[in-house]
C-alpha cells in the first residue's frame, strides 16, 4: 500500500543539525525511581503499568504506586535465554530475545499478554544479522536492532560496526536496513546498541550498553547510514528505554546496577523542527492501523470517500449483512482501493450496549478483533480506513450507568471497553486515543471527533449523581464533546488555517451530529468550524440515526453534511435499507458528486 502524506513533514521548516557527536544539555528530568529487581535489561510501558525486563523474567508494576502486580519467570534451562528491550502493542508485550552470549548468535521475538503475563507467541529469526537487542513499532512497520560486539570479533569476524537497524513489515519480511554512524559506534564500543524507541517527535532514540546518554537519530534522505541529530545525557545506565506512548514527552529507562526503573520527562519541547506557534501536531496525529506516514506524496490522489456507519455486528441478522457488505466493497471498489478512504462512523458492534458488569472483556474483544481483521484485509488491498467509536461500541446497560454514582468502581467497565476499542483500532499502545485525531492525505485533513467524550475518564475518581444526570440523563447517554477536546480542536484548526499547513480542505467524521440549538457542546463545535476562513469544510460525515439524511437539516445550510444510515440494515423504521454514501472529490478538493449506494 502506498503511504500517505504525513503532516509530520513540513517543507517550510528546516532543522539545523548539530555537529555529529555534539552533546547538548540534559532535556530529561527524573520524575520517579521505582525499585525493580528485574530491571536488568530493559523496560516497556502502557497507560497503566510499566514492565521491568530481565534476562529470563518480566515484572508488571503499577505506574503510579510502583506496586508489583504480577510476574513471569522463565526457567534456567528453558528456551528464553536473554530478553532485552520490549514494547507494548495492542495489549501485547513484544520483546527482543537472543541467545547472548552464545555463538553463533540467534534471535527471536517473544510475545506476552499484558493482562495475564502469559507467553502467547514467538517469531524466530534463527541465525540472522546478529543479536536482537530491541524492537519498536513505528510508521506501520517493525524496527529492530541486531547487535555485534568487539569481544566476539575474533569468533564472528564482525565488530560493533556491524550493528544494524532493520525495518520489517507485519509479516517480518525485511524492507530496509541501516547502520549507525561511526561516532555512535565509537560510543557503543566495546559493547553495542542495547536500547531504542521511536520518539513522539519522529526521531529514533537509542542507547548503548553502559553510557548514561541517549543518541537521537533520524533516517537519511539517501544512503544507508543513520544521521546523528544530537547526544543527550540522561541519568540511567544505558540498556533499554521506552517512550510512554500514552503520555508524549515521558520516557522510561533503567539503572541496572541499582535495579531501578526510572521515569523521565522531557524538559524541552519535542520535535522543535516540527512545531508551529507552540502547537504540536504529533499530539493529534492518528495512530490507527491504517495510518502510515511518508516523506513523499502518494501520486495516486485519494478522491473517493466511502462512508459507512452503524454496522452493529454481533446481532445474528447483522453478521450475514456485514459479510455481504465487505464482499460488496471488494467487488465494487477493489480496483479503486488506492484512490479510496473508507469511513466507519461508529457502532461497529452491537453487544457493548447489552453488556453488564458480569460479562468479560473476552466477549467484547472477540467481535472487535474479527472486524479489525476484515478491515486490515481491506487495508492490504490499498484502502485507507478511518474509524470512530459510537455509543454501541462503548455503552453498557443503563442500570450499570446508574451504578456509577452509587459504586464508583463500576465505571472501570466503561473505561475497559474504551481502552479495548482503542487497543484494536489505534496504533496508540496505551489503548487510549486523545481526540481529535487527524490524518493528512493529499492536502486534505480528515479529522475524527469523539462525541462520546462527555463520558467519565480515568481522572474521575467519583462519578457523582450530578455528573450522571449531566452525561446520561434519564433515558441513557447524551452525546457531548468535552471542553478539553474542543480546545484541542481549536488549536488544530488554527494551525490548519496557517500557511504552513498547506491544507486545502477538511472532512470531519463523528458518530452523531445534534442540532446546535439543542446541545451546547455541538453549538461550540459549530462555532469553531464556522470561523474557518481560508480552508473549506468539504464534508461532515456522521451516523447513529439509521436513516440516511442527504442533507442533514440542521447543518447542511452551512456545511455539506451526510448521515450514512446503517450499512447493514439494522433499522426498524419503514423504508430503511442497507446502504452507504459514496462521495467523489476532484483535484480541486470540492465535492463533485455523491450518491446513496445499496447492495
C-alpha positions in Angstrom: 0.0 0.0 0.0 1.4 3.3 -1.0 2.0 5.5 2.0 0.0 8.7 2.5 1.5 12.1 3.2 2.1 12.7 6.9 1.6 16.1 8.5 4.8 15.5 10.4 6.9 16.7 7.5 6.8 20.4 6.9 8.7 21.7 3.9 8.6 25.2 5.3 10.6 24.3 8.4 14.2 23.1 8.5 16.2 21.6 11.2 19.7 22.9 11.8 21.6 19.8 12.9 24.4 20.0 15.4 27.9 18.8 14.5 28.0 15.0 14.6 28.8 13.9 18.1 27.9 17.2 19.8 26.4 16.8 23.2 23.5 19.0 24.4 22.2 19.9 27.8 20.1 17.3 29.6 16.4 17.7 28.5 15.3 14.8 30.6 14.2 15.4 34.2 13.9 12.5 36.5 10.3 12.2 37.8 10.3 8.9 39.8 12.5 6.0 40.6 10.9 2.6 41.2 12.8 -0.4 42.8 12.5 -3.3 40.4 14.9 -6.2 40.9 14.1 -7.5 37.4 15.3 -4.2 35.8 18.5 -5.7 34.2 17.9 -5.4 30.5 15.0 -3.0 29.6 11.6 -1.6 30.3 8.2 -1.2 28.5 5.2 0.9 29.4 1.5 1.3 28.6 -1.1 3.7 30.1 -1.3 2.0 33.5 1.8 -0.2 34.0 5.5 -0.5 33.3 7.2 -3.8 32.7 10.7 -4.4 34.0 12.6 -6.9 31.8 15.3 -9.2 33.0 17.1 -11.9 31.0 14.6 -14.5 32.0 11.9 -12.6 33.8 9.3 -9.9 33.4 7.5 -8.0 36.2 4.5 -5.8 35.8 4.3 -2.8 38.1 1.7 -0.1 38.7 2.9 3.2 37.2 1.5 5.3 40.0 2.4 3.4 43.1 5.3 1.2 41.9 3.5 -1.8 43.3 4.3 -5.2 41.8 1.2 -6.6 40.0 2.3 -9.8 38.5 5.5 -11.6 37.3 6.6 -14.1 34.6 9.6 -16.2 35.4 11.4 -18.4 32.8 13.4 -21.5 33.7 17.2 -21.7 33.9 17.4 -24.2 31.1 14.4 -23.1 29.2 14.1 -21.6 25.7 14.2 -18.0 26.9 17.8 -17.1 27.4 18.4 -13.4 27.2 15.5 -10.9 26.9 16.2 -7.3 26.0 14.0 -4.2 25.4 10.3 -4.5 24.9 7.3 -2.5 23.6 3.6 -2.8 24.3 1.4 -3.0 21.2 -2.3 -3.8 21.2 -2.3 -5.3 24.7 0.8 -7.4 23.9 4.3 -7.1 25.4 6.7 -7.7 22.5 10.3 -8.3 23.5 13.6 -8.8 21.6 15.3 -12.0 22.5 18.7 -13.7 21.8 21.0 -16.4 22.9 23.5 -13.9 24.2 26.4 -14.7 24.9 26.1 -17.7 22.7 27.9 -18.1 19.3 26.6 -18.3 16.6 24.2 -15.5 17.5 20.5 -16.4 17.2 17.5 -14.1 17.8 13.7 -14.2 18.1 10.7 -12.1 19.0 8.8 -13.2 22.1 5.3 -12.1 23.0 3.3 -11.9 26.3 -0.3 -10.9 27.0 0.0 -7.8 29.2 -3.1 -8.7 31.2 -2.0 -12.2 32.3 1.7 -12.1 31.5 1.3 -15.4 29.8 3.7 -16.2 26.9 1.5 -16.3 23.8 3.7 -16.1 20.7 7.2 -16.2 19.1 8.9 -15.4 15.8 12.3 -16.9 15.2 15.0 -15.2 13.1 17.4 -18.0 13.7 20.9 -17.1 12.7 20.3 -13.7 11.1 22.1 -10.3 11.3 23.3 -10.6 14.9 21.9 -10.4 18.4 18.4 -8.7 18.5 18.5 -6.2 21.3 15.4 -4.0 20.9 12.3 -3.5 18.7 9.6 -0.9 18.3 6.5 -0.3 16.1 6.7 2.9 14.1 5.1 4.3 10.9 3.3 1.0 10.2 6.5 -1.2 10.4 8.5 -3.1 12.9 12.0 -1.8 13.6 14.7 -4.0 15.3 18.4 -3.7 16.1 20.8 -6.5 15.7 24.0 -6.1 17.6 27.6 -7.2 17.2 30.3 -6.9 19.8 34.1 -6.3 19.9 34.7 -9.1 22.3 33.5 -11.7 19.8 35.1 -10.1 16.7 37.7 -12.9 16.5 35.0 -15.6 16.5 32.5 -13.8 14.2 34.8 -11.6 12.1 32.4 -8.7 12.9 32.8 -6.0 15.5 30.4 -3.3 16.8 30.4 -1.5 13.5 28.3 -4.4 12.0 25.3 -3.4 14.3 22.3 -2.9 12.1 18.8 -1.4 12.3 16.3 -3.4 10.2 12.8 -2.3 9.1 10.3 -5.2 8.8 6.8 -5.5 7.5 4.0 -7.0 9.6 4.9 -10.4 8.1 8.5 -9.9 9.3 9.8 -9.6 5.7 12.8 -7.3 5.6 12.2 -4.0 3.9 15.3 -1.8 4.5 18.3 -1.7 6.8 20.6 1.0 8.2 23.9 1.1 10.1 24.9 3.5 12.9 27.3 6.5 12.2 30.9 5.9 13.3 30.7 8.5 16.1 27.9 6.5 17.7 29.6 3.2 17.1 32.6 4.5 19.0 30.4 5.3 22.0 28.8 1.8 21.8 32.2 0.0 21.9 33.2 -2.4 23.2 29.5 -3.5 23.6 26.7 -2.4 21.2 23.3 -0.8 20.8 21.2 -2.0 23.7 18.0 0.1 23.5 15.9 2.0 21.1 12.5 3.7 20.9 10.9 6.0 18.3 10.0 9.3 20.0 6.8 11.3 19.7 8.8 13.8 17.5 9.6 11.2 14.9 13.2 10.8 15.9 14.8 7.5 16.9 16.3 7.5 20.4 19.0 4.9 21.1 21.2 3.8 24.0 24.4 1.8 24.4 25.1 -0.8 27.0 26.6 1.4 29.7 26.9 5.1 28.9 24.3 7.4 30.6 23.4 9.1 27.3 20.8 8.9 24.5 21.6 9.2 20.8 19.0 11.0 18.8 19.0 9.8 15.2 17.0 10.2 12.0 16.7 8.2 8.8 18.9 9.6 6.0 17.4 11.0 2.8 19.9 8.9 0.9 22.4 6.2 1.7 22.4 3.7 4.5 23.9 5.5 7.5 21.6 6.9 10.2 22.1 10.6 10.8 23.1 11.7 14.3 21.0 14.7 15.5 22.3 15.1 19.0 23.7 13.2 22.0 21.7 13.8 25.2 23.0 12.9 28.7 20.5 11.0 30.9 20.6 9.6 34.4 20.5 5.9 33.5 23.0 3.2 32.8 22.4 2.5 29.1 20.3 -0.6 28.4 16.7 -0.5 27.2 14.5 2.6 27.0 10.8 3.1 26.1 8.8 6.2 25.3 5.5 6.2 27.1 3.2 6.4 24.1 0.2 7.2 26.3 1.9 10.4 27.5 4.1 12.1 24.9 7.2 13.5 26.5 7.7 10.8 29.1 10.5 8.3 28.8 11.3 5.1 30.8 14.7 3.8 31.4 16.5 1.6 33.9 19.5 1.8 36.2 20.9 -1.8 36.0 23.3 -1.7 38.9 20.7 -0.1 41.3 17.9 -2.4 39.9 15.6 0.6 39.3 13.1 1.7 36.7 13.3 5.4 36.1 10.6 7.7 34.7 11.8 10.8 32.9 10.1 13.8 31.5 11.4 15.8 28.6 12.1 19.4 29.7 12.3 20.8 26.2 9.6 20.9 23.5 9.8 17.8 21.4 10.2 18.0 17.6 11.4 21.6 17.7 11.6 21.5 13.9 8.0 20.4 13.7 6.4 22.9 15.9 4.3 25.9 14.8 3.3 28.6 17.3 4.0 26.0 20.1 1.3 23.7 18.6 2.5 20.1 18.4 0.8 18.3 15.5 2.1 15.0 16.8 -0.4 15.3 19.7 -3.2 14.9 17.2 -1.9 12.5 14.5 -3.9 9.4 14.1 -2.1 6.2 15.0 -4.6 3.9 13.5 -3.6 0.6 12.0 -4.4 2.1 8.6 -2.4 5.3 9.1 1.1 5.4 7.6 3.3 8.4 7.1 5.7 9.1 4.3 8.2 11.7 3.2 6.9 11.8 -0.3 3.3 12.3 -1.5 1.2 9.4 -2.8 1.0 10.1 -6.6 -2.5 8.5 -6.6 -5.0 11.0 -5.3 -7.5 9.6 -2.9 -10.6 11.1 -4.4 -13.3 8.5 -3.4 -14.8 8.6 0.0 -16.9 5.6 1.1 -18.9 6.4 4.1 -20.3 3.5 6.2 -21.9 3.6 9.6 -23.8 1.6 12.2 -22.8 -2.0 11.3 -24.0 -3.4 14.6 -22.1 -6.7 14.3 -22.8 -9.3 16.9 -26.5 -9.5 16.1 -27.2 -12.7 14.2 -29.1 -11.0 11.4 -26.4 -8.3 11.0 -23.4 -10.6 10.7 -24.6 -12.0 7.3 -25.3 -8.5 6.1 -21.8 -7.4 7.3 -20.2 -10.2 5.3 -22.2 -9.1 2.2 -21.0 -5.5 2.8 -17.3 -6.5 2.8 -17.8 -8.5 -0.3 -19.6 -5.6 -2.0 -16.8 -3.2 -1.2 -14.2 -5.5 -2.6 -16.3 -6.2 -5.8 -17.3 -2.6 -6.4 -14.3 -0.6 -5.2 -11.4 -3.1 -5.2 -9.9 -1.6 -8.4 -10.1 1.9 -6.8 -8.7 0.9 -3.4 -5.6 3.2 -3.7 -7.9 6.1 -4.5 -10.4 5.4 -1.6 -10.8 6.4 2.0 -13.3 4.3 4.0 -15.0 5.9 7.0 -16.9 3.9 9.6 -18.7 6.5 11.8 -19.4 4.3 14.9 -21.4 1.4 16.2 -19.2 -1.2 14.6 -20.6 -3.7 17.1 -23.9 -4.0 18.9 -23.0 -6.0 22.0 -21.4 -3.4 24.3 -24.8 -1.8 25.0 -26.0 -5.2 26.2 -23.1 -5.9 28.5 -23.3 -5.9 32.2 -20.7 -6.0 34.9 -20.8 -9.8 34.9 -19.7 -10.0 31.2 -16.0 -10.4 30.4 -13.9 -8.4 28.1 -13.2 -11.6 26.0 -16.8 -11.4 24.9 -16.3 -7.9 23.7 -12.9 -8.4 22.3 -14.0 -11.3 20.1 -16.1 -9.3 17.8 -13.8 -6.2 17.6 -10.9 -8.3 16.6 -12.8 -10.2 13.9 -13.9 -6.8 12.4 -10.3 -5.5 12.7 -9.0 -8.5 10.7 -11.5 -7.8 7.9 -10.6 -4.1 7.8 -6.9 -5.0 7.8 -7.5 -7.2 4.7 -9.1 -4.2 3.0 -6.2 -2.1 4.1 -3.8 -4.5 2.4 -5.7 -4.0 -0.8 -4.9 -0.3 -0.6 -7.9 1.2 1.2 -7.2 3.9 3.8 -9.6 3.2 6.7 -10.7 5.6 9.4 -12.8 4.5 12.4 -14.6 6.4 15.2 -16.4 4.8 18.1 -20.2 5.1 18.7 -22.4 4.6 21.7 -23.0 0.9 21.0 -19.2 0.4 20.8 -18.7 1.7 24.3 -22.0 1.9 26.2 -23.2 -0.6 28.7 -26.6 -1.1 30.2 -28.4 1.9 31.7 -28.7 0.2 35.1 -24.9 -0.1 35.2 -24.6 3.6 34.3 -26.8 4.4 37.2 -24.5 2.3 39.4 -21.6 4.7 38.6 -22.5 7.2 41.3 -23.7 4.5 43.7 -20.5 2.5 43.2 -17.7 4.4 41.5 -15.7 1.2 40.9 -18.2 0.2 38.2 -17.0 3.0 35.9 -14.0 0.8 35.2 -16.1 -1.4 33.0 -16.8 1.6 30.7 -13.1 2.5 30.8 -12.1 -1.1 29.9 -14.4 -1.1 26.9 -12.9 2.3 25.8 -9.3 1.0 26.2 -10.1 -2.2 24.4 -11.6 -0.4 21.4 -8.5 1.8 21.1 -6.1 -1.2 21.6 -7.6 -2.8 18.4 -8.3 0.2 16.1 -5.5 2.5 17.0 -1.7 2.2 17.0 -1.7 4.0 20.3 -0.2 1.4 22.6 -1.8 2.9 25.7 -5.2 1.8 24.4 -6.4 5.3 24.6 -6.7 7.9 21.9 -6.8 11.6 22.6 -9.3 13.2 20.2 -9.5 15.0 17.9 -7.3 12.9 15.6 -6.2 13.9 12.1 -5.0 12.1 9.0 -3.5 14.4 6.4 -4.0 12.8 2.9 -3.1 14.6 -0.3 -3.6 18.0 1.4 -6.9 17.2 3.0 -7.3 16.9 6.7 -9.6 14.1 7.9 -10.5 15.0 11.5 -12.2 12.5 13.8 -14.2 13.9 16.7 -15.4 11.8 19.6 -18.9 12.6 20.7 -18.7 10.0 23.5 -16.2 12.3 25.1 -18.6 13.5 27.8 -18.3 10.1 29.4 -16.2 9.6 32.5 -12.4 9.1 32.1 -9.6 7.8 34.3 -9.4 11.2 36.1 -13.0 10.8 37.5 -12.4 9.2 40.9 -16.1 9.6 41.9 -18.9 9.7 39.3 -21.4 11.8 41.1 -25.2 11.9 40.7 -24.9 15.3 39.2 -22.3 14.2 36.6 -24.5 11.1 35.9 -27.6 13.3 35.1 -25.5 15.7 33.0 -23.9 13.0 30.9 -26.6 10.3 30.7 -29.9 11.8 31.5 -32.9 9.7 32.5 -33.0 7.6 29.3 -29.3 6.9 28.9 -26.4 8.6 27.2 -26.4 12.1 25.9 -23.8 12.9 23.3 -21.2 15.6 24.1 -17.8 16.9 23.3 -15.6 17.8 26.3 -14.1 21.3 26.7 -10.6 19.8 26.5 -11.4 18.2 23.1 -12.9 21.4 21.9 -9.8 23.3 23.0 -7.5 20.9 21.2 -9.7 21.2 18.1 -9.4 25.0 18.2 -5.6 24.7 18.3 -5.7 22.2 15.4 -7.9 24.4 13.3 -5.7 27.4 14.0 -2.7 25.5 12.7 -4.5 24.2 9.7 -5.5 27.8 8.8 -1.9 28.9 8.9 0.0 29.0 5.7 2.5 26.4 6.9 -0.1 23.6 6.9 -0.7 23.6 3.1 -4.2 22.2 3.8 -6.7 22.6 1.0 -9.8 21.2 2.8 -11.2 19.5 5.9 -13.5 16.5 6.3 -14.9 15.9 9.8 -16.2 12.5 10.8 -18.1 11.6 14.0 -20.7 9.3 15.2 -23.6 11.7 15.7 -24.5 15.3 15.0 -27.1 17.1 17.1 -28.7 20.5 16.3 -26.6 23.3 17.8 -29.6 24.9 19.5 -30.3 21.7 21.3 -26.8 20.9 22.6 -24.3 23.4 23.9 -21.3 21.2 23.0 -22.4 21.0 19.4 -23.0 24.7 19.3 -19.4 25.3 20.4 -18.2 22.7 17.8 -20.3 24.5 15.1 -18.9 27.9 16.1 -15.3 26.7 15.9 -15.6 25.3 12.4 -17.8 28.2 11.2 -14.9 30.6 11.9 -12.7 29.0 9.3 -11.9 31.4 6.5 -9.0 30.1 4.4 -9.9 26.4 4.3 -13.2 25.0 3.2 -15.1 22.3 5.1 -15.7 19.7 2.4 -17.9 17.4 4.4 -19.2 16.4 7.8 -19.8 12.6 8.0 -22.0 11.0 10.7 -24.3 8.2 11.5 -26.3 6.9 14.5 -29.9 7.7 13.2 -30.0 4.5 10.9 -31.8 6.6 8.3 -29.9 8.5 5.7 -30.3 12.2 5.6 -29.0 13.9 2.5 -28.6 16.6 3.5 -28.9 16.9 7.3 -31.4 19.7 8.0 -29.6 21.4 10.9 -26.0 21.6 9.5 -26.2 21.5 5.7 -27.1 25.1 5.3 -23.5 25.9 6.3 -21.6 22.7 5.6 -22.1 19.7 3.3 -23.4 17.1 5.9 -24.0 13.4 5.3 -25.7 10.9 7.5 -24.9 7.4 6.3 -27.7 5.4 7.8 -27.0 1.7 8.6 -24.7 -0.1 6.2 -26.0 -3.5 7.3 -29.7 -2.6 7.5 -30.1 -2.6 11.3 -33.2 -0.5 11.3 -36.8 -0.9 12.3 -38.0 2.2 10.5 -40.1 2.0 7.3 -38.1 2.3 4.1 -34.7 1.7 5.8 -32.3 -0.3 3.7 -28.7 -1.4 3.6 -26.7 1.5 2.0 -23.7 3.7 2.3 -22.7 7.0 0.8 -20.2 7.4 -2.0 -18.6 10.9 -2.3 -16.2 12.0 -5.1 -13.6 14.7 -4.6 -12.0 16.2 -7.7 -8.5 17.7 -7.7 -9.9 21.0 -6.5 -11.0 19.3 -3.3 -14.6 20.3 -3.7 -17.3 17.6 -3.7 -18.0 16.6 -7.3 -20.9 14.3 -6.6 -22.4 11.9 -4.0 -24.8 9.0 -4.1 -26.6 6.7 -1.7 -25.5 3.2 -2.7 -27.3 -0.1 -2.0 -26.0 -3.6 -2.3 
